[in-house]
């Protein structure tokens, strides 16, 4: 339990290592998966999610960069998850 609490506290402080570990634990459905998911949802379950799609060259990256700057200027934290639909790893 102490390791989980430390991981969660480090995550809340913005530790990238804790973020990576948390994602791995949740993705692998480890024994802490449900507990972590519940704890995280209580804290960040009201985050906004924005999807951006379009053909190559449409300006998706430019739009995401501008949105990121605007939100950060407002003091908000921004995370970006990019998925390549042609990737054999993500499958789109």
C-alpha positions as CSV (number, residue, x, y, z in Angstrom):
1,X,0.0,0.0,0.0
2,X,2.9,2.4,0.8
3,X,4.3,2.0,-2.7
4,X,0.9,2.7,-4.3
5,X,0.5,5.9,-2.1
6,X,4.0,7.1,-3.0
7,X,3.4,6.4,-6.7
8,X,0.1,8.3,-6.6
9,X,1.7,11.3,-4.7
10,X,4.6,11.4,-7.2
11,X,2.0,11.3,-10.0
12,X,0.1,14.2,-8.5
13,X,3.3,16.2,-8.3
14,X,3.9,15.7,-12.0
15,X,6.6,13.1,-12.0
16,X,7.0,11.7,-15.5
17,X,8.4,8.5,-14.1
18,X,5.3,8.0,-11.9
19,X,3.1,8.7,-14.9
20,X,4.9,6.1,-17.0
21,X,4.7,3.5,-14.2
22,X,1.0,4.3,-13.6
23,X,0.2,3.9,-17.3
24,X,2.1,0.6,-17.4
25,X,0.3,-0.8,-14.3
26,X,-3.1,0.2,-15.6
27,X,-2.5,-1.1,-19.2
28,X,-1.2,-4.5,-17.8
29,X,-4.2,-4.9,-15.6
30,X,-1.9,-5.4,-12.6
31,X,-3.2,-6.0,-9.1
32,X,-3.2,-2.2,-8.4
33,X,-5.0,-1.4,-11.7
34,X,-8.5,-0.9,-10.4
35,X,-7.4,0.9,-7.3
36,X,-5.2,3.3,-9.3
37,X,-7.9,3.9,-11.9
38,X,-10.4,4.7,-9.1
39,X,-8.0,7.1,-7.3
40,X,-7.0,8.8,-10.5
41,X,-10.6,9.2,-11.7
42,X,-11.6,10.9,-8.5
43,X,-8.8,13.5,-9.0
44,X,-8.7,13.9,-12.8
45,X,-11.9,12.4,-14.0
46,X,-13.2,15.7,-15.2
47,X,-10.4,16.4,-17.7
48,X,-11.2,17.5,-21.2
49,X,-10.4,15.3,-24.1
50,X,-10.0,16.8,-27.6
51,X,-9.7,14.6,-30.7
52,X,-8.0,15.9,-33.8
53,X,-8.2,14.0,-37.1
54,X,-7.5,14.8,-40.7
55,X,-5.4,13.9,-43.8
56,X,-1.7,14.5,-43.9
57,X,-0.9,18.1,-44.3
58,X,-4.2,19.4,-43.0
59,X,-2.6,21.3,-40.1
60,X,-3.3,18.9,-37.2
61,X,0.0,19.4,-35.6
62,X,-0.2,23.2,-36.0
63,X,-3.7,23.2,-34.4
64,X,-2.5,21.0,-31.5
65,X,0.5,23.2,-30.9
66,X,-1.7,26.4,-30.8
67,X,-4.3,24.8,-28.5
68,X,-1.5,23.6,-26.2
69,X,0.0,27.1,-26.0
70,X,-3.4,28.6,-25.3
71,X,-4.3,26.2,-22.6
72,X,-0.9,26.5,-20.9
73,X,-1.1,30.2,-21.0
74,X,-4.3,29.8,-18.9
75,X,-2.3,27.8,-16.4
76,X,-3.7,24.5,-17.5
77,X,-1.8,21.2,-17.8
78,X,-1.8,19.6,-21.2
79,X,-1.1,16.0,-22.2
80,X,-1.0,14.8,-25.7
81,X,-1.4,11.3,-26.9
82,X,-0.7,10.8,-30.6
83,X,-1.9,7.7,-32.4
84,X,-0.8,6.8,-36.0
85,X,-3.7,4.8,-37.5
86,X,-1.3,3.2,-40.0
87,X,0.9,1.9,-37.2
88,X,1.0,-1.9,-36.7
89,X,1.5,-1.3,-33.0
90,X,-1.5,0.9,-32.2
91,X,-3.8,-0.3,-35.0
92,X,-5.3,3.2,-35.1
